[in-house]
Amino acid sequence: MAPSTSSSSTTRPRPTSRPRASWSRWPDRKRRPGHDAGPPSSSEEPGRSAILSLHDVSKSFGALKVADAISFDLPEGQALGIIGPNGAGKSTLFNLITGNLAPDAGRIEYLGRDVTRTPPMQRCLAGMGRSFQIPQPFNRLTVFENLLVAATHGQDRTESDVVDDVARILERTELIEVANRPAGGLTLLQRKRLELARAMATQPRLLLLDEIAGGLTDAECTALIETIRALHAGGVTIIWIEHVLHALTAVVERLLVLDFGRVIGLGDPAEIMDSREVKEIYLGIEV
């Protein structure tokens, strides 16, 4: 997940024992011959073992149960969509997975290890990346500088490695043309792309997207879908919360439906959307 940011901050990354000037601006250069715009090699050939497993995970706020014994396995390389009415517990589930909330009961496993009490930063360093509903980049920093912050936060990486990764991400998220533009001057679609790029800059194996298509026009949504689809095709495992159903079903292989913190459906998207319970609860259609 990209580190939490505030538009009022103007702190710029400063690598130790390296000149700051070389980090201050994205060089206007063409892609080098043979430059691979694909994902890191660790995710090129994902296996089908579970990258994430939840076992009877529950969470309550007082008398309100927002996660009720949630259990599921997510195979590595798969894209899982999550839908449900407002207040169903979708964002709470994300916060439990990423460590922003601790469950009252149950167990969360990531890459075969129990991370139920692991802090969010450690989960991020282990390969969990997350976007948020409302993009909050450093508005006074350029797109390039925003990605540098995400790529270097908490990591010991060389300048050349980081710049190469940022170059790859700028290209894959179609932000290369605005790399030197302050984030505060971007369009909504570009800000959504930047939010996606910042999450990708943390080198995730598991990418969590929280309503990233919200507020976009149909044309903008279609463009963003193609970018997300390409990232997924490159091997990134995805969990995507979304109310824009046509965007979600264009990418995901499985669909999970939440209602009052309970899983009421999990499986093939077409079959799930055709089920009686989902139609009655999520779509408000009496069957």
N, C-alpha and C positions, 0 to 999 in steps of 0.2 A: 504494500500500500504506500502511496506517496505520503511523505511526511506532512503533517498538518501545517498549513501556512496561513499567513495573514497579509493582506494587500498593503499594510502600512510598513512592512519590514523592507529594508533595503540592503540587508546583509548579503554580501557576495561571497562565493566560495573562494578560499585561498589555500591552494595546496602547499604543503610544507616544502621548503627548499626549491620551489619552482617559481618562475616569474609570473606574476599575476596577469600581466598584459595578455599572455597567450591564452588565457581562459576567458577574457572579457567579451569576446565577439566570435560568432560563428563565421569561419572563413568562407567566402563565396567561392566554392570550388565544385567542380563536377565530380561525380562518383568515379573513384579510381577504377581502372580496368581490373576486373576480377573481384571487385568488392562484393561481398556476400551480404545481401539485404535480408537474409533469413535470420531465424532465431538462433540463440546460442546452441552449440552442438548437444548440450545436455538435454535439450527438449526436442531434438529433431526426430527421434524415433521413440516416442513414449510407449511404455508398456500399458497393459490393460489392468494391472493391479490397482487397488484403490489408493489414490493419492490423499483422499480425505474420507474419514469415517466418523459419523456421529452415533453415539450409543445412548439412547434415552436421555437426551439433553433437555433439561428443564430450567426455566427461569421465571420468577414472579417478582412483581413490584407490589408489595402489600398483598391485597386479596386478588390482584389482577395477574393471572397466569399468561405470560406472553410467549412462552415456549413450553410445550406440553409433551414431554417424552419423545422428542424428535430423534428419529434414527434413519440414516441412509448412508450408502457408500457411493463415492464418486470415483469411477475409474479414471486413471490418468489419460489425458488426451481427449476426454469427452467434454461436451458443452451442456450444462444443465441450466434450464430456465426456472425461475421461481416467480409465481404469481399468487395473488390473493387480494382480497378487499383491503382498503385502508384500515390500519389497525390490526391486521392479521398476524403481525410479528415478523415481517420480512426483514426489515432493517435490524431488528433485535437479533435475528438469526445471523446476519452478517457480523454484527458486533460480537457475538459469541464465537464465531469462527475465527475472527481476527484478533480476539483477545481484548477488545475494548470493553467487554462485559465478561464477568465470570459466571458460569452456570451455578445454580443451586444444587443440581444433581446431574449425573451423567458424565460421559467421557468423550473427549474429542481427540482423534488421532490424525496426525498429518505425517505423511511419508513413513508410516508405520510406528511413529513415536507418539506417546501421550503428551499433548500440548495443552491440556485442559487449563493449567495454571501458568502457562508460558506467557510472558509479557508480549504486547503487540510488536515491539521493535524486534524481538528475537524471531517472531513468526515472519516478519517482513524479511529479515536477513536470511531466513530459511527458504524464502521463495514465495511468500504470499504477497500479492500486489492488489491494491484496491483503488477504485475510483469512488467519488462521492457524488451525491445528487446535485449539489450546487458547487460548480468549480470555484476554487479559491486559490488561484495562483498568486505569486508575487507580482502584482500589477505593474510595478515600476521596473521589474527585471524583464529582459527579453525572453522570448520563447526558449532560445538556446540556453540562457542562464538558468531558467526554471528547471530545465532538464538536467543541467549540471548539479543543481542542488539535490534533486531526487537521486541522481546516479551516484553521488559521493556520500550521501548522508549515512554515517555510521559504518562506512566501508573503507578499507585500505586498498585503494586501486591507483594504478599509475595514470598520469594524464593522458597518455596515448590510448590506453584501453578505454578510458571514459569517453574521450572525444570520438573514438571510432564507434562506440555503442550509441552515443547521442546522434551521430550521423546516420546510423542505421535506423534509429527510431524516428528521426525527423522525416526520413524518406518513407518509411512504412506507414506513418500516420498522416502523410501528405501535408507536412508543416514546413518543408524545406524552404518554400518561398517566403515564409514569414518568420524565419528563424531569428532575425535581428530586430523584429518588431516588439515593442513593449507589450506584455500580455494584456494590459489594460485597454489596448486598442483593438483587440480581436473581436470578430463576429461571434455569435453564440456557437455556431458549428465549430469554428476554430478553437474556441474555449473548451468545447467538449472534446475535441481532438487532443488538445493540450492536456486535459485531465487524463485521457487515455494514455498519452505519451508519458506523462509523469509516472503513472503506475507501471508502465512497461520499462521505464528507466531503472526500476529497482530489480530488474532481471527476474521476473516472477515465473514460477512453474505453474502456479495457480493464480488466476486473475479473477477478481470479484468486481463486477460492474453493477453499480447501484443507479438504476433509472437513467442511464447515460443518454438515452434517446428522447427524454422528456423535453418538450418545448420546441422541437425541431419541426420544420415543414416536411412534407412527404419527400420532396427531392433531397433535402438535407439528410433525412433519416435513411434514405436509400444509399446515399454516399457513405454514411457512417457504418451501415450494415456491411458494405463491401470491405471496409477496412477491418472491422471486427472479424468477419468471415476469413479474411486472409491471415490474420493473426492466429486464429484457431486452426486453420489449415496448416500453419507452420509448426503446430505441436503444442500450443498453449492450452492448458485446461482452463475452462471458464465456468463460473457461476454468475448468472445474470438475472438480477431483479428488474422487471420492466412491466409497465402498464401498456406500452405500445406493442400489442400482441403480434402484429404482422412482422415487426422487427425481430422479436424474440424467436418466433417459430421459423424465421428464415435462417437461423443459425444453430439453435439448440437441437440435440438429439433426444433429450429427455426433459420432461416438465414435472415440477413439483408444485403442488397447490397447498397453500396454508390457509387456515381459517381459525381465528381465535387461538393461535399458537399450535394448532394441531395439523399434522399432515393428513389431508383428505384425499390426495391423489398423487401418484408418482409413476411415470411411465412414458410411453410414446405420446408426443404432443397431440396428435390427431385423436387418439383414443381417449386421452385425458379430457380434452375439450368437448368430447362427445358424451362424456359420462353424465348421468342424471344429477349426481350430487354437485358436481362442478357447475353445471348449468344453473342449478337452483341457488347455490351459495354465491358463486362468483359473478355470474351473468344476470342473476335475478330473474331467471326464467322458470316458471312452474312447469314441471314435466309430469 
